[in-house]
Amino acid sequence: MLSNKLLKIKLNVIDYFVGLVAIFAFLLLLVENEAFLSPYKHLIGIINFVILAIFMSNVLLEFSLSKNKIQHMQSNWFDLIVFLPLIQFIRGIESIALYVLMRQVIIIVMLVSRIRKATKFITLLSLRPTQLMIVSFSFTIGVGAILLMLPIATQSSVKTSLIDALFTATSATCVTGLIVKDTASYFSIFGQLVIISLIQVGGLGIMTFSVSLALFMRKRVDIKRELIMQDVLDQDTLTDIKALILFILKMTIFFELIGAIVLFALWKNIFISIPWTIYYSIFHSISAFCNAGFSTFSNNLMNLSNDIFTNVTICLLIIFGGLGFVVIKDIHVNIKDKFINRSIKRLRLRIQTKIVLLSTILLVAIGSAVIFSIEKDNTLILLDVKEKVVISVFQSITSRTAGFNTCDISKVSSATLFLIMMLMFIGACPGSTAGGVKTTTLSVLWATIVSGFRQRENVEISRRIIPSEVVQKAMTVLVTSLVIVFIFTFILLYLEKKMFIDVFFETISAFGTVGLSTGITPELSAKGKFLISLLMFTGRLGPLTVGYAFIKRRKKVKYYYAEERVMIG
């Protein structure tokens, strides 16, 4: 009995050690080809060989200590990939014609093996859900950056710099759409597939995607991961977590598949090649539903600005992706109960669903009307009324989160830019693929203001009292978001020496994970790109998630301080 305990302790110590080595190895893989490390290329090669030896020894040790070796091999066969990089040490392998491609495959294998070891280490740390979300997004971005730095990821087979790869991976994972390299002309099919994969994973949410994958492979989801998903999806009980995740997965596949089919039907006469049309349709359907704004066309969707059906399709995908999974499920359940099961006479939508639907309609309508009024005699002056309306509606919808554009943002008036900035800052809805402070935050704060003018103690919306903690969260999100935007704008203005309106627009676009730009993104310095990447990361996770991850929450206290009034206004 004692020997088993000692063995378990030793294995845990080994797991911690291998995990730390894997974290270091992952970071090394990210930066080993940078110019500042070129003098240490030989040393890095030795370090990589030592890391490889540690991983192989760990696999062999686990196999030797296993009681049932056949069962162990069946359960852990994928661990054998750590031995594949040994191929590069075969004498004369460099002379093989496909060595360059083989070397890139080896790097991918090294990446996968290091991620597996690092993931095992992270599970041992017992991180809080918010901390785990930050780590998960960071790892996903790192993986994407490493893959995008491979020569095979570019059309010219030239290695992308670390900062540009990191920026692109962050923009894709955080479903933003800001680009420093043209997706269509710079990245190869492999690079574009990496980008769309990051968009899909980031749009669903890393934890949601991982649990969905486990369910798809019929693997058991442990109670710890269910608790994390309960916190991520803001559910009261564990009972419906799996059902909700399966619904999210099915809903995502449904909308993206329908979107791709419709886009293919619309574009099959535009593009001669059927395979390319299928590829463009799938790419833009995923990008639109995930509210990412990436496009395989160099000028985004500007060439399709007068195609009303394409505009409507993209807009609907953006809207459904931005409503939020919980809201769509609520609508689905109500429609099913009323028209199929006939168990209810009228729709019984949750208060969040009502807020989301009403605020979405109002923002789209107001945004469209204002953009049309301002730009009809400006950037849209040469277009007919139908095209003006279509572009105005499209830009109103996409400005809140998606980042697609059918007009040149750098040429619109300052008033339109300011309106777009307000829409970007508001964003879409909670629990969706979108960013911003969210429509529910704005609605709760507006209800708070109304209650304040009416001198009511409680905040009321649609004959419901909003809990004080929700009001406090809304105020925290708004104030924190404003502070973040102002601080980053100030730093970028100091570093970049650009026009205020351009920098402010870029900052809000990054924080709101929108992706619209006046054109300064590729011109940013390395420091500027890093700051925008950090801002996109913060905006995707949300100020509350980042705050909860680093600030320890106080336990509920059973005492109250004396009350004292402060003058306001």
VEXDREN-2710 file (C-alpha; in Angstrom, 1 decimal):
% VEXDREN-2710
k/r/px/py/pz
1/MET/0.0/0.0/0.0
2/LEU/2.8/2.4/1.0
3/SER/4.8/1.5/-2.2
4/ASN/1.7/2.4/-4.3
5/LYS/1.4/5.8/-2.7
6/LEU/5.2/6.4/-3.1
7/LEU/4.9/5.4/-6.8
8/LYS/1.9/7.7/-7.3
9/ILE/3.8/10.6/-5.7
10/LYS/6.8/9.9/-7.9
11/LEU/4.6/9.8/-11.0
12/ASN/3.0/13.2/-10.0
13/VAL/6.5/14.7/-9.6
14/ILE/7.5/13.4/-13.0
15/ASP/4.3/14.7/-14.6
16/TYR/5.0/18.2/-13.1
17/PHE/8.6/18.1/-14.4
18/VAL/7.6/16.9/-17.9
19/GLY/4.8/19.5/-17.9
20/LEU/7.2/22.3/-17.1
21/VAL/9.6/21.1/-19.8
22/ALA/6.7/21.0/-22.2
23/ILE/5.7/24.6/-21.4
24/PHE/9.3/25.7/-22.0
25/ALA/9.5/23.6/-25.2
26/PHE/6.3/25.1/-26.5
27/LEU/7.6/28.7/-26.0
28/LEU/10.9/27.7/-27.5
29/LEU/9.2/26.4/-30.6
30/LEU/7.4/29.8/-30.9
31/VAL/10.6/31.9/-30.8
32/GLU/13.5/29.6/-31.9
33/ASN/13.6/31.0/-35.4
34/GLU/13.6/34.6/-34.5
35/ALA/16.7/36.7/-35.5
36/PHE/17.8/37.5/-31.9
37/LEU/18.3/33.8/-31.3
38/SER/20.2/33.0/-34.5
39/PRO/23.6/33.0/-32.8
40/TYR/22.4/30.3/-30.5
41/LYS/21.0/28.0/-33.2
42/HIS/23.4/25.1/-32.3
43/LEU/22.5/25.4/-28.6
44/ILE/18.8/25.4/-29.4
45/GLY/19.3/22.2/-31.5
46/ILE/20.9/20.5/-28.4
47/ILE/18.1/21.8/-26.1
48/ASN/15.5/20.4/-28.6
49/PHE/17.3/17.0/-28.6
50/VAL/17.3/17.0/-24.7
51/ILE/13.5/17.8/-24.7
52/LEU/12.9/15.0/-27.2
53/ALA/14.8/12.6/-25.0
54/ILE/12.8/13.6/-21.9
55/PHE/9.5/13.1/-23.7
56/MET/10.6/9.7/-25.0
57/SER/11.9/8.6/-21.6
58/ASN/8.6/9.6/-20.1
59/VAL/6.6/7.5/-22.6
60/LEU/8.9/4.5/-22.0
61/LEU/8.7/4.9/-18.2
62/GLU/4.9/5.1/-18.2
63/PHE/4.8/2.0/-20.4
64/SER/7.2/0.0/-18.1
65/LEU/5.2/0.9/-15.0
66/SER/1.8/0.0/-16.4
67/LYS/0.3/-3.2/-15.1
68/ASN/-1.6/-4.0/-18.3
69/LYS/0.7/-3.0/-21.1
70/ILE/-1.6/-4.0/-24.0
71/GLN/-4.4/-1.9/-22.5
72/HIS/-1.9/1.0/-21.8
73/MET/-0.8/0.9/-25.5
74/GLN/-4.4/0.9/-26.7
75/SER/-5.3/3.9/-24.5
76/ASN/-2.0/5.9/-25.1
77/TRP/-1.0/4.9/-28.6
78/PHE/-1.0/8.6/-29.7
79/ASP/1.9/9.2/-27.3
80/LEU/4.2/7.4/-29.8
81/ILE/4.3/10.6/-31.9
82/VAL/7.1/11.8/-29.7
83/PHE/9.4/9.3/-31.5
84/LEU/8.6/10.7/-35.0
85/PRO/11.0/13.6/-34.8
86/LEU/13.9/11.1/-34.7
87/ILE/13.5/10.8/-38.5
88/GLN/15.4/14.1/-38.9
89/PHE/18.5/12.6/-37.4
90/ILE/18.8/9.9/-40.1
91/ARG/22.0/10.4/-42.1
92/GLY/21.4/11.8/-45.6
93/ILE/17.8/12.7/-44.9
94/GLU/18.5/16.3/-46.0
95/SER/19.1/15.2/-49.6
96/ILE/15.6/13.9/-50.0
97/ALA/13.5/16.1/-52.3
98/LEU/10.6/16.3/-49.8
99/TYR/12.9/17.1/-46.8
100/VAL/11.6/20.7/-46.5
101/LEU/8.0/19.5/-46.3
102/MET/9.0/16.6/-44.0
103/ARG/10.7/19.1/-41.7
104/GLN/7.5/21.1/-41.4
105/VAL/5.5/18.0/-40.6
106/ILE/8.1/17.1/-37.9
107/ILE/7.6/20.6/-36.4
108/ILE/3.8/20.0/-36.4
109/VAL/4.4/16.6/-34.7
110/MET/6.7/18.3/-32.1
111/LEU/4.0/20.9/-31.5
112/VAL/1.3/18.3/-30.9
113/SER/3.4/16.3/-28.5
114/ARG/4.4/19.3/-26.5
115/ILE/0.8/20.5/-26.3
116/ARG/-0.3/17.1/-25.0
117/LYS/2.4/17.2/-22.2
118/ALA/1.7/20.8/-21.4
119/THR/-2.1/20.2/-21.2
120/LYS/-1.6/17.3/-18.8
121/PHE/0.5/19.7/-16.6
122/ILE/-2.2/22.4/-16.7
123/THR/-4.8/20.0/-15.5
124/LEU/-2.6/19.3/-12.4
125/LEU/-2.6/23.0/-11.5
126/SER/-6.4/23.1/-10.6
127/LEU/-6.9/26.5/-12.2
128/ARG/-10.1/28.5/-11.7
129/PRO/-12.4/28.5/-14.7
130/THR/-11.5/32.1/-15.7
131/GLN/-7.8/31.2/-15.4
132/LEU/-8.2/28.1/-17.5
133/MET/-10.0/30.1/-20.2
134/ILE/-7.1/32.5/-20.4
135/VAL/-4.6/29.7/-20.6
136/SER/-6.7/27.8/-23.2
137/PHE/-7.0/30.9/-25.5
138/SER/-3.3/31.6/-25.0
139/PHE/-2.3/28.1/-26.0
140/THR/-4.6/28.1/-29.0
141/ILE/-3.1/31.4/-30.2
142/GLY/0.4/30.1/-29.7
143/VAL/-0.4/26.9/-31.7
144/GLY/-1.9/29.1/-34.5
145/ALA/1.1/31.4/-34.5
146/ILE/3.6/28.4/-34.8
147/LEU/1.6/26.9/-37.7
148/LEU/1.3/30.3/-39.5
149/MET/5.1/30.8/-39.2
150/LEU/5.7/27.6/-41.2
151/PRO/6.8/28.4/-44.8
152/ILE/4.0/26.2/-46.1
153/ALA/1.5/28.7/-44.6
154/THR/2.4/31.4/-47.1
155/GLN/2.0/31.5/-50.9
156/SER/5.6/32.6/-51.4
157/SER/6.9/29.9/-48.9
158/VAL/8.5/32.6/-46.9
159/LYS/8.4/32.4/-43.1
160/THR/6.1/34.9/-41.4
161/SER/7.6/36.9/-38.6
162/LEU/6.6/36.0/-35.0
163/ILE/4.7/39.3/-34.4
164/ASP/2.7/39.1/-37.6
165/ALA/1.9/35.4/-37.1
166/LEU/1.0/36.1/-33.4
167/PHE/-1.2/39.1/-34.5
168/THR/-3.0/37.0/-37.2
169/ALA/-3.5/34.0/-34.8
170/THR/-4.9/36.3/-32.1
171/SER/-7.2/38.1/-34.5
172/ALA/-8.6/34.7/-35.8
173/THR/-8.9/33.0/-32.4
174/CYS/-10.5/36.1/-30.9
175/VAL/-12.8/36.3/-34.0
176/THR/-11.8/39.9/-34.7
177/GLY/-10.7/40.2/-38.3
178/LEU/-8.0/42.8/-38.1
179/ILE/-5.2/41.8/-40.5
180/VAL/-1.5/42.8/-41.1
181/LYS/-1.2/40.4/-44.0
182/ASP/-3.8/40.0/-46.8
183/THR/-5.5/36.7/-46.1
184/ALA/-6.2/36.1/-49.8
185/SER/-2.8/37.0/-51.4
186/TYR/-0.3/36.3/-48.6
187/PHE/-1.5/33.1/-47.0
188/SER/-1.6/29.7/-48.8
189/ILE/-4.5/27.3/-48.5
190/PHE/-2.8/25.7/-45.5
191/GLY/-2.5/29.1/-43.9
192/GLN/-6.1/30.0/-44.6
193/LEU/-7.2/26.6/-43.2
194/VAL/-5.3/27.3/-40.0
195/ILE/-7.0/30.7/-39.8
196/ILE/-10.5/29.4/-40.4
197/SER/-9.8/26.6/-37.8
198/LEU/-8.8/29.2/-35.2
199/ILE/-11.9/31.1/-36.0
200/GLN/-14.1/28.1/-35.5
201/VAL/-12.5/27.1/-32.2
202/GLY/-12.4/30.7/-31.0
203/GLY/-16.0/31.3/-32.0
204/LEU/-17.4/28.3/-30.2
205/GLY/-15.1/29.0/-27.2
206/ILE/-12.1/26.8/-26.4
207/MET/-13.8/25.0/-23.5
208/THR/-17.1/24.5/-25.4
209/PHE/-15.1/23.1/-28.4
210/SER/-13.1/20.7/-26.3
211/VAL/-16.2/19.3/-24.5
212/SER/-18.0/19.1/-27.9
213/LEU/-15.1/17.1/-29.3
214/ALA/-15.1/14.8/-26.3
215/LEU/-18.8/14.2/-26.7
216/PHE/-18.4/13.6/-30.4
217/MET/-15.7/11.0/-29.7
218/ARG/-17.9/9.5/-27.1
219/LYS/-15.5/10.2/-24.3
220/ARG/-16.6/10.7/-20.8
221/VAL/-16.7/14.4/-19.6
222/ASP/-15.5/14.5/-16.0
223/ILE/-17.3/16.5/-13.3
224/LYS/-14.5/19.1/-13.1
225/ARG/-14.9/20.0/-16.8
226/GLU/-18.7/20.1/-16.3
227/LEU/-18.3/22.6/-13.5
228/ILE/-16.1/24.7/-15.6
229/MET/-18.7/24.7/-18.4
230/GLN/-21.4/25.6/-15.9
231/ASP/-19.4/28.7/-15.1
232/VAL/-18.5/29.5/-18.7
233/LEU/-22.1/29.1/-19.9
234/ASP/-23.6/30.8/-16.8
235/GLN/-25.9/27.9/-16.0
236/ASP/-27.4/27.2/-12.5
237/THR/-27.2/23.4/-12.6
238/LEU/-25.1/20.7/-14.2
239/THR/-28.1/18.8/-15.5
240/ASP/-28.5/20.5/-18.8
241/ILE/-24.8/21.3/-19.5
242/LYS/-24.3/18.4/-21.9
243/ALA/-27.6/19.1/-23.6
244/LEU/-26.8/22.8/-24.1
245/ILE/-23.3/22.0/-25.5
246/LEU/-24.8/19.5/-27.9
247/PHE/-27.3/22.1/-28.9
248/ILE/-24.6/24.7/-29.5
249/LEU/-22.6/22.2/-31.7
250/LYS/-25.7/21.2/-33.7
251/MET/-26.8/24.8/-34.1
252/THR/-23.4/26.0/-35.2
253/ILE/-23.2/23.2/-37.8
254/PHE/-26.7/23.9/-39.0
255/PHE/-26.3/27.6/-39.6
256/GLU/-22.8/27.3/-41.1
257/LEU/-23.9/24.5/-43.4
258/ILE/-27.0/26.3/-44.6
259/GLY/-25.0/29.5/-45.0
260/ALA/-22.4/27.7/-47.1
261/ILE/-25.0/26.1/-49.3
262/VAL/-26.8/29.4/-49.9
263/LEU/-23.5/31.2/-50.7
264/PHE/-22.5/28.4/-53.1
265/ALA/-25.8/28.7/-54.9
266/LEU/-25.3/32.5/-55.2
267/TRP/-21.6/32.3/-56.2
268/LYS/-21.5/29.3/-58.5
269/ASN/-21.9/31.6/-61.5
270/ILE/-19.4/34.2/-60.3
271/PHE/-16.5/31.8/-59.8
272/ILE/-15.7/29.3/-62.6
273/SER/-14.1/26.6/-60.4
274/ILE/-16.7/24.6/-58.4
275/PRO/-14.1/23.4/-55.8
276/TRP/-13.0/27.0/-55.2
277/THR/-16.6/28.2/-54.9
278/ILE/-17.3/25.5/-52.3
279/TYR/-14.1/26.6/-50.4
280/TYR/-15.0/30.3/-50.5
281/SER/-18.6/29.5/-49.4
282/ILE/-17.6/27.4/-46.4
283/PHE/-14.9/29.9/-45.4
284/HIS/-17.2/32.9/-45.5
285/SER/-20.1/31.1/-43.8
286/ILE/-17.9/30.1/-40.8
287/SER/-16.3/33.6/-40.7
288/ALA/-19.7/35.3/-40.8
289/PHE/-21.4/33.1/-38.2
290/CYS/-18.4/33.3/-35.9
291/ASN/-18.5/37.1/-36.4
292/ALA/-14.8/37.1/-37.5
293/GLY/-14.8/39.2/-40.6
294/PHE/-11.9/37.3/-42.3
295/SER/-12.3/37.0/-46.1
296/THR/-10.5/35.2/-48.9
297/PHE/-11.0/38.3/-51.1
298/SER/-8.4/41.0/-50.9
299/ASN/-11.0/43.8/-50.8
300/ASN/-13.3/41.9/-48.4
301/LEU/-16.9/42.0/-49.7
302/MET/-16.7/45.3/-51.5
303/ASN/-17.1/43.7/-55.0
304/LEU/-20.3/42.1/-53.8
305/SER/-21.8/45.3/-52.3
306/ASN/-24.6/45.3/-54.9
307/ASP/-25.5/41.6/-54.5
308/ILE/-28.5/41.8/-52.2
309/PHE/-28.8/38.1/-51.6
310/THR/-25.2/37.7/-50.6
311/ASN/-25.6/40.7/-48.3
312/VAL/-28.7/39.3/-46.7
313/THR/-27.1/35.8/-46.2
314/ILE/-24.0/37.2/-44.6
315/CYS/-26.1/39.6/-42.4
316/LEU/-28.3/36.7/-41.2
317/LEU/-25.3/34.6/-40.3
318/ILE/-23.8/37.5/-38.4
319/ILE/-27.1/38.2/-36.5
320/PHE/-27.7/34.6/-35.5
321/GLY/-24.0/34.2/-34.5
322/GLY/-24.3/37.4/-32.4
323/LEU/-27.6/36.6/-30.7
324/GLY/-26.0/34.1/-28.3
325/PHE/-26.5/30.4/-27.9
326/VAL/-28.7/30.6/-24.9
327/VAL/-31.0/33.1/-26.6
328/ILE/-31.3/30.9/-29.7
329/LYS/-32.1/27.9/-27.6
330/ASP/-34.8/29.8/-25.7
331/ILE/-36.4/30.8/-29.0
332/HIS/-36.1/27.2/-30.4
333/VAL/-37.7/25.7/-27.2
334/ASN/-40.6/28.3/-27.3
335/ILE/-41.3/27.8/-31.0
336/LYS/-41.2/24.0/-30.5
337/ASP/-43.6/24.1/-27.5
338/LYS/-46.0/26.5/-29.2
339/PHE/-46.2/25.1/-32.8
340/ILE/-45.2/21.5/-32.5
341/ASN/-45.9/20.3/-29.0
342/ARG/-48.7/22.9/-28.6
343/SER/-48.0/22.9/-24.8
344/ILE/-48.1/26.7/-24.5
345/LYS/-50.5/29.3/-26.0
346/ARG/-48.1/32.1/-26.2
347/LEU/-44.3/32.4/-26.3
348/ARG/-42.7/32.6/-22.8
349/LEU/-39.3/34.1/-23.7
350/ARG/-36.8/34.8/-21.0
351/ILE/-36.1/38.4/-20.1
352/GLN/-32.6/38.1/-21.6
353/THR/-34.1/37.0/-24.9
354/LYS/-36.5/39.9/-25.0
355/ILE/-33.7/42.4/-24.2
356/VAL/-31.4/40.8/-26.9
357/LEU/-34.1/40.8/-29.6
358/LEU/-35.3/44.4/-28.9
359/SER/-31.8/45.9/-28.6
360/THR/-30.6/44.1/-31.8
361/ILE/-33.6/45.4/-33.8
362/LEU/-33.2/49.0/-32.5
363/LEU/-29.4/49.1/-33.0
364/VAL/-29.7/47.7/-36.6
365/ALA/-32.5/50.1/-37.5
366/ILE/-30.9/53.2/-35.9
367/GLY/-27.5/52.4/-37.3
368/SER/-28.8/51.8/-40.8
369/ALA/-30.9/55.0/-40.9
370/VAL/-28.0/57.2/-39.6
371/ILE/-25.4/55.7/-42.0
372/PHE/-27.8/56.1/-44.9
373/SER/-28.6/59.7/-44.0
374/ILE/-24.9/60.7/-43.6
375/GLU/-23.3/58.7/-46.5
376/LYS/-26.0/58.9/-49.2
377/ASP/-24.5/62.1/-50.5
378/ASN/-20.9/61.2/-49.5
379/THR/-19.3/57.7/-50.2
380/LEU/-22.5/56.3/-51.6
381/ILE/-23.4/59.2/-53.9
382/LEU/-22.8/57.3/-57.1
383/LEU/-25.0/54.3/-56.1
384/ASP/-28.7/53.9/-56.6
385/VAL/-31.2/53.9/-53.7
386/LYS/-31.3/50.1/-53.4
387/GLU/-27.5/49.8/-53.2
388/LYS/-27.4/52.6/-50.7
389/VAL/-29.9/50.9/-48.4
390/VAL/-28.2/47.5/-48.7
391/ILE/-24.8/48.9/-47.9
392/SER/-26.2/51.0/-45.0
393/VAL/-28.0/48.0/-43.4
394/PHE/-25.0/45.7/-44.0
395/GLN/-22.5/48.1/-42.4
396/SER/-24.8/48.7/-39.4
397/ILE/-25.0/45.0/-38.7
398/THR/-21.3/44.2/-39.4
399/SER/-20.1/47.2/-37.4
400/ARG/-21.3/45.7/-34.1
401/THR/-19.0/42.8/-34.3
402/ALA/-18.3/41.1/-37.6
403/GLY/-15.9/43.3/-39.4
404/PHE/-16.9/42.6/-43.0
405/ASN/-17.2/45.7/-45.1
406/THR/-18.9/46.5/-48.4
407/CYS/-17.6/50.1/-48.5
408/ASP/-14.2/51.8/-47.9
409/ILE/-14.1/52.6/-44.2
410/SER/-11.2/55.0/-44.7
411/LYS/-13.4/57.3/-46.9
412/VAL/-16.6/57.6/-44.8
413/SER/-17.2/60.8/-42.9
414/SER/-16.1/61.4/-39.3
415/ALA/-19.7/61.3/-38.1
416/THR/-20.1/57.8/-39.6
417/LEU/-16.8/56.7/-38.1
418/PHE/-18.0/57.9/-34.7
419/LEU/-21.3/56.0/-35.1
420/ILE/-19.5/52.8/-36.1
421/MET/-17.2/53.2/-33.0
422/MET/-20.3/53.4/-30.8
423/LEU/-21.7/50.3/-32.4
424/MET/-18.4/48.4/-32.1
425/PHE/-18.1/49.3/-28.5
426/ILE/-21.6/48.1/-27.7
427/GLY/-21.1/44.8/-29.7
428/ALA/-23.6/42.0/-29.8
429/CYS/-25.0/39.7/-27.1
430/PRO/-23.6/37.7/-24.3
431/GLY/-22.9/34.0/-24.8
432/SER/-22.3/34.6/-28.5
433/THR/-19.3/34.6/-30.9
434/ALA/-19.2/38.4/-30.6
435/GLY/-17.4/41.0/-28.5
436/GLY/-18.1/44.5/-27.1
437/VAL/-19.7/45.4/-23.8
438/LYS/-22.8/43.6/-25.0
439/THR/-26.4/44.7/-25.6
440/THR/-27.6/43.4/-22.2
441/THR/-25.1/45.6/-20.4
442/LEU/-26.3/48.7/-22.2
443/SER/-30.0/47.7/-21.6
444/VAL/-29.4/47.1/-17.8
445/LEU/-27.6/50.4/-17.5
446/TRP/-30.3/52.2/-19.4
447/ALA/-32.9/50.7/-17.1
448/THR/-30.8/51.8/-14.1
449/ILE/-30.8/55.4/-15.4
450/VAL/-34.6/55.3/-15.9
451/SER/-35.1/53.9/-12.4
452/GLY/-32.8/56.6/-11.0
453/PHE/-34.8/59.4/-12.6
454/ARG/-38.0/57.8/-11.3
455/GLN/-36.4/57.5/-7.9
456/ARG/-37.1/53.8/-7.7
457/GLU/-35.1/51.5/-5.4
458/ASN/-35.1/48.6/-7.9
459/VAL/-34.1/48.3/-11.5
460/GLU/-37.0/47.0/-13.6
461/ILE/-37.2/45.6/-17.1
462/SER/-40.4/44.2/-18.6
463/ARG/-42.0/43.7/-15.2
464/ARG/-39.0/42.0/-13.7
465/ILE/-36.6/43.2/-11.1
466/ILE/-32.9/43.0/-12.1
467/PRO/-30.7/41.8/-9.2
468/SER/-28.3/44.4/-7.8
469/GLU/-25.3/42.1/-8.6
470/VAL/-26.3/42.2/-12.3
471/VAL/-26.4/46.0/-12.2
472/GLN/-23.1/46.1/-10.5
473/LYS/-21.6/43.7/-13.1
474/ALA/-23.0/45.9/-15.9
475/MET/-21.4/49.1/-14.4
476/THR/-18.1/47.2/-13.8
477/VAL/-18.0/46.1/-17.4
478/LEU/-18.8/49.5/-18.8
479/VAL/-16.3/51.5/-16.7
480/THR/-13.5/48.9/-17.0
481/SER/-14.0/48.7/-20.8
482/LEU/-13.8/52.5/-21.1
483/VAL/-10.7/52.6/-18.9
484/ILE/-9.0/49.9/-21.0
485/VAL/-9.9/51.6/-24.3
486/PHE/-8.6/55.0/-23.1
487/ILE/-5.4/53.6/-21.7
488/PHE/-4.6/51.6/-24.9
489/THR/-5.5/54.6/-27.1
490/PHE/-3.2/56.8/-25.2
491/ILE/-0.2/54.4/-25.4
492/LEU/-0.8/53.7/-29.1
493/LEU/-1.0/57.5/-29.8
494/TYR/2.3/57.9/-28.1
495/LEU/3.9/54.9/-30.0
496/GLU/2.4/55.2/-33.5
497/LYS/2.2/58.9/-34.2
498/LYS/-1.0/58.4/-36.1
499/MET/-4.2/60.5/-36.3
500/PHE/-6.3/60.4/-33.2
501/ILE/-9.5/59.2/-35.0
502/ASP/-7.6/56.4/-36.7
503/VAL/-6.0/55.1/-33.5
504/PHE/-9.2/55.5/-31.5
505/PHE/-11.1/53.6/-34.2
506/GLU/-8.5/50.8/-34.3
507/THR/-8.5/50.5/-30.5
508/ILE/-12.3/50.2/-30.2
509/SER/-12.3/47.8/-33.2
510/ALA/-9.8/45.5/-31.5
511/PHE/-11.5/45.7/-28.1
512/GLY/-14.9/45.0/-29.6
513/THR/-13.4/42.1/-31.7
514/VAL/-14.9/43.7/-34.8
515/GLY/-12.0/44.0/-37.3
516/LEU/-12.9/47.2/-39.1
517/SER/-10.0/49.5/-39.8
518/THR/-9.3/52.8/-41.5
519/GLY/-6.2/51.1/-43.0
520/ILE/-3.5/51.7/-40.4
521/THR/-3.3/48.0/-39.1
522/PRO/-0.4/46.9/-41.5
523/GLU/1.5/50.1/-40.7
524/LEU/1.6/49.5/-37.0
525/SER/5.0/49.0/-35.4
526/ALA/5.8/45.7/-33.6
527/LYS/4.9/47.2/-30.3
528/GLY/1.7/48.5/-31.7
529/LYS/0.8/45.1/-33.1
530/PHE/1.5/43.5/-29.8
531/LEU/-0.7/46.0/-28.0
532/ILE/-3.6/45.5/-30.4
533/SER/-3.2/41.7/-30.0
534/LEU/-3.4/42.1/-26.2
535/LEU/-6.5/44.3/-26.7
536/MET/-8.2/41.7/-28.9
537/PHE/-7.4/39.0/-26.4
538/THR/-8.9/41.1/-23.5
539/GLY/-11.9/42.0/-25.6
540/ARG/-12.7/38.4/-26.6
541/LEU/-12.5/37.1/-23.0
542/GLY/-14.1/40.2/-21.5
543/PRO/-13.0/42.5/-18.7
544/LEU/-14.8/40.5/-16.0
545/THR/-13.2/37.2/-17.0
546/VAL/-9.7/38.8/-17.0
547/GLY/-10.4/40.5/-13.7
548/TYR/-11.8/37.4/-12.0
549/ALA/-8.7/35.4/-13.2
550/PHE/-6.2/37.7/-11.4
551/ILE/-8.2/39.2/-8.5
552/LYS/-9.1/36.8/-5.7
553/ARG/-12.8/37.1/-4.8
554/ARG/-13.5/37.9/-1.1
555/LYS/-15.7/35.5/0.8
556/LYS/-19.1/36.8/1.8
557/VAL/-18.9/38.8/5.0
558/LYS/-21.5/38.8/7.8
559/TYR/-20.9/42.5/8.8
560/TYR/-21.8/45.9/7.3
561/TYR/-20.0/49.2/7.7
562/ALA/-21.8/52.4/8.7
563/GLU/-23.7/54.2/6.0
564/GLU/-22.7/57.7/4.8
565/ARG/-24.1/59.7/1.9
566/VAL/-22.0/61.2/-0.9
567/MET/-23.1/64.0/-3.1
568/ILE/-23.6/62.9/-6.8
569/GLY/-24.2/65.2/-9.8
END
